[in-house]
Amino acid sequence: MRRVVVVGGGISGLAVAYRLRQADAACEVVVLEQSPRPGGNIWTEQVDGFRIETGPNGVLDNNPATIELCRELGLGERLIAAGESARRNRFVFVGQRLHALPNGPAALLRTPLLSWRGKLALLSEPLRPRSTNRRRDESVGAFARRRLGREAAEIFMDALVTGIHGGDMDELSLAAAFPRLRWLERQHGSLLRGVLASAKARRRQAVAAGLPAPSGQVMWSFPEGLGLLVQTLAQTLGASLRTGCAVVRLDPPTPTPTPAANGQPAPTPTPATASAPASASASSAWTVHTADGQRFRADAVVLTCPAYAQAELVRPFDAELAERLAQIEYVPIAVVALGYRQADAGQTPDGFGYLAPQRSRRDVLGVQWCSTIYPHRAPDGYVLWRALCGGRHRADVLTWDDQRLVAAVRAELRLAQGVTAEPTLVRIIRWPRAIPQYVVGHGQRVAWIEQTIRHRHRGLFVGGNAYHGVAVNDCVTQAKHLAAAVLGLDSPVRG
């Protein structure tokens, strides 16, 4: 019987454990999570009738991985789509006011966000030659300026990077952070042609399947909030999930000494070069030590905790690997949830919310109008908004006390939305290291880490949002690949 310990009970660890048990009922899986609850930054708090997401607000259906997982768990009927206005209307905060993001060619021609020169540069994107340098790890900013023009890059792409990564588009790797954009250019020679071709292909697939034509990406959640997914996974795992259980040490297998030519035991290989046998025994099992004195022996250990925590666990037996893991940087995010009476909502438009490009260095990265996105996020007669603060260039905001932070958010809401009233609810969630940054060179670093682990530490696996995508969908997709690797399968574990 194969024994596996998963370190980290966020969505990645929970999904890996679920896939392992699904693929091999005899596999003994234990998930160790240091926090008192599972889910990492995915959780939904119920406060005075408000439902507050501490992390992601939902999942997009551009990748079906999470939607499929929800259906497997019996949650398919509970899924709800974001409201139509939230799908259609998004805004940016530029020049001290809100501007609607163009949602079509006519709106693009009318938008004051770009000059006529900027509009011509964007519309001429299909005429620009594709990159011929396939080896260069281009930054998102360089790619966007090359394809879309400077103005569009510094407003639209900067806002997109801010909303997803909280990072700097001139630091992030296009190949790692937005691989689809690079693929569209390589496959179609143009982002615009690629997007149109992809939309046409989706329509053909929908017609062939007898489904209505898709109208673009839709974000999904549950009436109870996204925390329902985490809670259901936890219930499915049952006693296999141990919360409040911090891992403090990881001991690699000790290879059985091989007799030397003179009949004496050969020197034991160093941990950096040792390779353990496949079956667990007194000398070949990994040993996981927890803060409360428990020890777990396993054939395989899967680290899905953050990269910096992974670095500390492997440092005693592989300092070089630990150093590479520790090089993956994270940015801080503070979530400031505010509830208001509907009558006090000011000049707030109907839509998803707004973003402020990182280059503006504002106190608030953006605001999500949660009760417009999904119903039942606020009691009748009230609205719920979430302001996101911090990011790559405003880490200082996380050092502010609650009073200063709320005052800064309210000042931004007054300027952007005309809201002057006192909020009826304030809830602050601080994530000092929230989102990993896929800086230029990230792909090479990850390849080195994964190859090194395969060669040096058999039975050790790493995953989570620090490697191949920061979104929930990315983590759920990777869980299938991780489970297959642990079980020695040639293809991802399927639901």
C-alpha positions in Angstrom: 0.0 0.0 0.0 1.4 3.4 -1.1 1.6 6.0 1.7 1.6 9.7 0.7 1.9 12.8 2.9 0.7 16.1 1.4 2.1 19.2 3.2 -0.3 22.1 2.7 -4.1 22.0 2.8 -4.9 24.8 0.3 -6.8 24.1 -2.9 -3.7 22.4 -4.4 -3.1 20.0 -1.5 -6.8 19.2 -1.2 -7.2 18.5 -4.9 -4.0 16.4 -5.0 -5.2 14.3 -2.1 -8.7 13.9 -3.7 -7.2 12.8 -7.1 -4.8 10.3 -5.4 -7.7 8.6 -3.5 -9.8 8.7 -6.6 -7.2 7.0 -8.8 -6.0 4.5 -6.2 -8.4 3.6 -3.4 -5.7 1.7 -1.6 -3.4 4.8 -1.4 -3.1 6.0 2.2 -3.1 9.8 2.0 -2.6 12.3 4.9 -2.9 16.1 4.4 -1.1 18.2 7.0 -2.2 21.9 7.2 -0.7 24.2 9.8 -3.7 26.6 9.9 -6.8 25.8 11.9 -8.8 25.5 8.7 -8.1 24.3 5.2 -8.3 26.3 2.0 -5.4 28.7 2.3 -6.6 32.1 1.1 -9.8 30.5 -0.2 -12.5 31.0 2.4 -15.9 32.6 2.9 -16.7 34.5 6.1 -20.3 35.1 7.2 -20.5 38.4 9.1 -23.8 40.1 10.0 -25.5 38.8 6.9 -22.5 39.6 4.6 -20.6 36.9 2.7 -17.0 38.0 2.4 -14.4 36.1 0.3 -11.0 36.2 1.9 -9.3 35.4 -1.4 -10.6 34.7 -4.9 -14.1 35.8 -5.8 -14.8 32.9 -8.1 -13.4 30.8 -10.9 -13.5 31.4 -14.7 -14.8 28.8 -17.1 -12.0 29.4 -19.7 -10.4 26.4 -18.1 -13.0 23.7 -17.1 -10.9 22.1 -14.4 -12.6 23.6 -11.3 -16.1 23.4 -12.8 -15.6 19.7 -13.5 -14.2 19.1 -10.0 -17.3 20.8 -8.5 -19.6 18.6 -10.5 -17.7 15.5 -9.4 -18.2 16.6 -5.8 -21.9 17.0 -6.4 -21.8 20.8 -6.4 -22.7 21.3 -10.0 -26.3 22.3 -9.3 -25.1 24.9 -6.7 -22.9 26.9 -9.2 -24.1 30.4 -10.0 -22.7 32.7 -12.7 -21.6 36.3 -12.2 -24.4 38.8 -13.0 -24.7 40.0 -16.6 -23.7 43.6 -15.7 -20.6 42.3 -13.9 -19.6 40.3 -17.0 -20.2 43.2 -19.3 -19.1 46.3 -17.4 -15.6 46.7 -16.0 -13.8 49.9 -15.2 -10.3 51.4 -14.7 -9.4 54.4 -12.5 -7.3 56.7 -14.6 -7.0 60.5 -14.4 -8.8 60.8 -11.1 -12.0 59.2 -12.5 -13.6 55.9 -13.5 -13.6 54.9 -17.2 -15.5 52.0 -18.7 -13.2 49.4 -20.3 -14.2 49.2 -24.0 -16.1 46.0 -24.7 -16.2 46.2 -28.5 -14.9 48.1 -31.5 -17.4 50.9 -31.3 -16.6 51.5 -27.6 -12.9 51.4 -28.4 -13.2 54.1 -30.9 -15.2 56.3 -28.4 -13.1 55.7 -25.3 -11.2 58.7 -23.9 -8.6 56.3 -22.4 -6.5 56.3 -25.6 -5.5 59.1 -28.0 -6.3 58.6 -31.7 -2.6 57.6 -32.1 -3.0 55.0 -29.3 -6.2 53.7 -30.9 -4.6 53.4 -34.3 -1.6 51.5 -32.7 -4.0 49.1 -31.1 -6.2 48.5 -34.2 -3.1 47.9 -36.4 -2.0 45.0 -34.1 -2.8 42.4 -36.8 -0.4 44.1 -39.2 2.6 43.8 -36.9 5.1 41.0 -37.4 5.3 38.2 -34.9 8.4 37.7 -32.8 11.1 35.5 -34.4 13.0 35.1 -31.1 11.4 32.0 -29.6 14.1 31.5 -26.9 13.9 35.0 -25.3 11.9 35.2 -22.1 10.1 38.4 -22.9 8.4 40.5 -20.2 4.7 41.1 -20.3 5.3 44.8 -20.7 7.7 44.5 -23.6 5.3 42.1 -25.4 2.3 44.4 -24.8 4.1 47.5 -26.1 5.3 45.6 -29.1 1.9 44.3 -30.0 -0.6 46.8 -28.7 1.3 50.1 -28.6 2.5 52.0 -25.5 -0.8 53.6 -24.5 -2.8 50.4 -24.6 -0.1 48.5 -22.8 0.2 51.0 -20.0 -3.5 51.1 -19.4 -5.1 47.8 -20.4 -2.3 45.4 -19.9 -1.1 47.1 -16.7 -4.6 46.9 -15.3 -4.8 43.2 -16.2 -1.5 42.3 -14.5 -2.6 44.3 -11.5 -5.9 42.4 -11.2 -4.4 39.0 -11.6 -0.9 39.2 -10.1 -0.7 42.4 -8.2 2.6 42.8 -10.0 4.7 44.8 -12.4 4.2 44.0 -16.1 7.8 44.9 -16.8 9.0 42.3 -14.3 6.7 39.4 -15.1 7.5 36.7 -17.7 5.0 36.5 -20.6 5.7 32.8 -21.1 5.0 32.0 -17.4 2.3 34.5 -16.4 0.4 34.7 -19.7 1.4 31.7 -21.8 -1.8 31.9 -23.9 -1.0 35.4 -25.2 2.4 34.1 -26.4 0.7 31.1 -28.0 -1.9 33.2 -29.8 0.9 35.3 -31.4 2.9 32.2 -32.4 -0.1 30.3 -33.7 -2.0 33.2 -35.4 0.6 35.9 -35.8 -1.7 38.3 -34.0 -3.6 38.5 -30.7 -6.7 39.9 -32.4 -6.8 37.2 -35.1 -6.1 34.6 -32.4 -8.9 35.8 -30.2 -11.4 35.8 -33.1 -10.3 32.4 -34.2 -10.6 31.0 -30.7 -14.1 32.4 -30.3 -15.2 31.0 -33.6 -13.8 27.5 -32.6 -15.8 27.7 -29.3 -19.0 28.5 -31.2 -18.5 25.6 -33.5 -17.9 23.2 -30.6 -21.0 24.5 -28.8 -23.2 24.0 -31.9 -21.8 20.5 -32.4 -22.6 19.7 -28.8 -26.1 21.2 -29.1 -25.3 23.9 -26.6 -26.0 27.7 -26.9 -23.2 29.7 -28.3 -20.8 31.0 -25.6 -20.8 34.7 -25.0 -17.3 34.9 -23.4 -15.7 33.9 -20.2 -18.0 33.6 -17.2 -17.0 33.6 -13.5 -18.7 31.1 -11.2 -19.2 30.6 -7.5 -21.8 29.4 -5.1 -24.6 31.2 -3.1 -22.6 30.2 0.0 -19.3 31.5 -1.5 -16.3 29.8 -2.9 -15.5 28.4 0.6 -18.1 25.7 -0.2 -15.6 24.0 -2.6 -12.9 23.9 0.1 -15.4 22.6 2.8 -16.7 19.9 0.5 -13.2 18.7 -0.4 -12.3 18.6 3.3 -15.4 16.6 4.1 -14.6 14.2 1.3 -11.1 13.6 2.7 -12.4 13.2 6.2 -9.8 12.1 8.8 -7.1 12.2 6.1 -7.0 16.0 6.6 -5.3 17.2 9.7 -5.6 20.9 10.4 -3.6 22.8 13.0 -0.7 20.4 12.2 2.4 22.3 11.3 5.3 20.4 9.6 8.6 21.4 11.1 11.1 18.9 9.6 11.3 16.6 6.6 13.8 13.7 6.6 14.7 12.2 3.3 15.2 8.4 2.9 18.5 6.9 4.0 19.7 4.6 1.3 20.8 1.1 2.4 24.7 1.0 2.3 26.1 -1.0 -0.5 29.2 -3.2 0.2 32.4 -1.9 -1.3 34.8 -4.0 -3.2 36.9 -4.7 -0.1 33.9 -6.0 1.8 33.4 -2.8 3.9 30.2 -0.7 3.7 30.5 2.0 1.0 30.1 5.6 2.2 26.4 6.7 2.4 25.6 9.1 -0.5 24.9 12.7 0.4 21.3 13.7 0.4 21.9 15.8 -2.7 22.7 12.6 -4.7 20.9 9.9 -2.9 18.1 8.0 -4.6 15.7 6.0 -2.5 14.1 2.6 -3.4 10.5 2.7 -4.4 9.1 0.7 -1.4 8.9 2.2 2.0 10.9 0.6 4.8 13.0 1.6 7.8 15.6 2.9 5.5 13.7 4.0 2.4 10.7 6.1 3.7 10.5 9.8 4.0 9.7 11.0 7.5 7.6 14.1 8.2 7.8 15.6 11.7 5.1 18.0 13.1 5.3 20.6 15.8 3.3 18.5 18.2 5.7 15.6 18.0 3.9 13.3 15.4 5.9 11.5 12.8 4.5 10.3 9.5 6.4 7.9 7.2 5.7 7.9 3.5 6.7 6.6 0.1 6.1 10.1 -1.3 5.8 13.6 0.1 4.0 16.3 -1.9 4.8 19.9 -0.9 1.9 22.2 -1.8 2.6 24.9 0.8 4.1 28.2 -0.4 7.5 28.1 -2.1 9.2 29.9 0.8 7.8 27.2 3.2 9.0 24.5 0.9 12.5 26.1 0.9 12.7 25.9 4.7 11.7 22.2 4.7 14.3 21.1 2.2 17.1 23.4 3.3 18.6 20.9 5.9 19.3 18.3 3.2 19.6 20.4 0.0 20.7 24.0 0.4 21.0 24.7 -3.3 17.4 23.6 -4.0 16.2 25.6 -1.0 17.9 28.7 -2.4 16.1 28.4 -5.8 12.8 27.9 -4.1 13.3 30.9 -1.9 14.0 33.0 -5.0 10.3 32.9 -5.9 9.0 36.2 -4.7 5.5 37.0 -3.3 3.6 40.3 -3.1 1.4 41.3 -0.2 -2.3 42.0 -0.5 -4.7 43.4 2.0 -8.4 42.8 1.4 -10.6 45.5 2.9 -14.3 44.5 2.8 -16.8 47.3 3.4 -20.6 47.1 3.7 -22.8 50.1 3.0 -26.4 50.9 2.9 -27.7 50.9 -0.7 -28.8 54.5 -0.2 -25.2 55.5 0.6 -23.6 53.8 -2.4 -23.0 57.1 -4.2 -22.3 57.2 -7.9 -21.3 53.6 -8.2 -21.9 52.2 -11.7 -23.4 48.8 -12.3 -20.6 46.3 -13.0 -17.8 44.1 -11.7 -15.6 46.9 -10.2 -12.5 48.8 -11.2 -8.7 48.5 -11.3 -6.0 51.2 -10.9 -2.9 50.4 -13.0 0.2 49.8 -10.9 2.0 52.7 -12.6 -0.3 55.0 -10.8 1.0 53.8 -7.4 -2.3 54.4 -5.7 -3.3 53.3 -2.2 -5.9 50.9 -3.7 -5.2 48.5 -6.5 -8.9 48.0 -7.3 -12.4 47.6 -5.9 -14.8 44.7 -6.5 -18.5 45.3 -6.2 -19.2 41.9 -4.8 -23.0 42.2 -4.3 -23.3 43.2 -8.0 -21.2 40.3 -9.1 -23.2 37.7 -7.1 -26.6 37.9 -5.4 -26.9 37.4 -1.6 -23.4 38.7 -0.8 -25.1 41.5 1.3 -28.4 41.7 3.2 -31.3 43.4 1.5 -30.8 47.1 1.2 -27.0 46.9 1.5 -24.0 46.5 -0.8 -20.7 44.7 -0.2 -17.4 45.9 -1.8 -13.8 44.6 -1.5 -10.9 46.9 -1.9 -7.6 45.3 -2.7 -4.4 47.1 -1.5 -0.7 46.4 -1.6 0.9 44.7 -4.6 4.4 44.9 -6.0 4.9 48.7 -5.6 2.8 49.4 -2.5 4.0 46.8 0.0 4.1 49.6 2.5 0.3 49.6 2.8 0.4 46.3 4.6 2.4 48.0 7.5 -0.4 50.5 8.1 -2.7 50.0 11.1 -6.4 49.3 10.5 -7.5 52.9 11.0 -5.1 54.3 8.4 -5.8 51.5 5.9 -9.6 52.0 6.1 -9.2 55.8 5.9 -7.1 55.4 2.7 -9.7 53.1 1.1 -12.6 55.4 2.0 -10.6 58.3 0.5 -10.3 56.4 -2.8 -14.0 55.5 -2.7 -14.9 59.1 -2.2 -12.8 60.1 -5.2 -13.8 57.2 -7.5 -17.4 56.6 -6.6 -18.5 59.6 -4.6 -19.1 57.7 -1.5 -18.9 59.7 1.7 -21.0 57.8 4.2 -19.6 55.7 7.0 -19.5 51.9 6.2 -21.8 49.7 8.3 -19.3 46.8 8.1 -15.5 46.7 8.0 -13.4 43.5 7.7 -9.7 43.5 6.9 -7.8 40.4 5.8 -4.0 40.7 5.4 -2.0 38.4 3.3 1.7 39.4 3.8 2.8 37.0 1.0 -0.3 36.6 -1.2 0.6 36.1 -4.8 3.8 34.5 -6.2 5.5 36.6 -8.9 6.5 34.9 -12.2 9.3 37.2 -13.0 11.4 36.9 -16.2 13.4 33.7 -15.9 10.6 31.9 -13.9 10.2 29.1 -16.4 13.9 28.3 -16.3 13.9 28.4 -12.5 10.9 26.1 -12.3 12.4 23.7 -14.8 15.6 23.5 -12.7 13.7 22.9 -9.5 11.6 20.1 -10.9 14.5 18.4 -12.7 16.7 18.6 -9.7 14.0 17.1 -7.5 13.5 14.2 -9.9 17.2 13.5 -10.0 18.1 14.0 -6.4 15.1 13.2 -4.3 13.0 10.4 -5.5 9.5 10.4 -3.8 9.5 14.2 -3.3 7.1 16.4 -5.4 6.3 20.1 -5.3 3.2 22.0 -6.4 0.9 24.9 -5.7 0.5 28.3 -7.3 4.2 29.1 -7.3 4.9 27.1 -10.4 2.5 26.8 -13.3 -0.3 29.3 -12.7 -1.7 31.4 -9.8 -5.4 30.9 -10.5 -7.6 28.3 -8.8 -8.1 26.6 -12.2 -4.3 26.3 -12.6 -3.9 24.7 -9.2 -6.8 22.2 -9.8 -5.3 21.3 -13.2 -1.8 20.8 -11.8 -3.3 18.5 -9.1 -4.1 15.9 -11.7 -0.6 16.0 -13.0 0.9 15.8 -9.5 -1.3 12.8 -8.6 -0.3 11.0 -11.8 3.4 11.6 -11.1 3.1 10.3 -7.5 1.4 7.2 -8.8 3.8 6.7 -11.6 1.1 7.1 -14.3 1.9 8.4 -17.8 -1.1 10.7 -18.1 -2.9 13.1 -15.7 -5.4 11.5 -13.3 -8.9 12.1 -14.7 -12.2 12.7 -13.0 
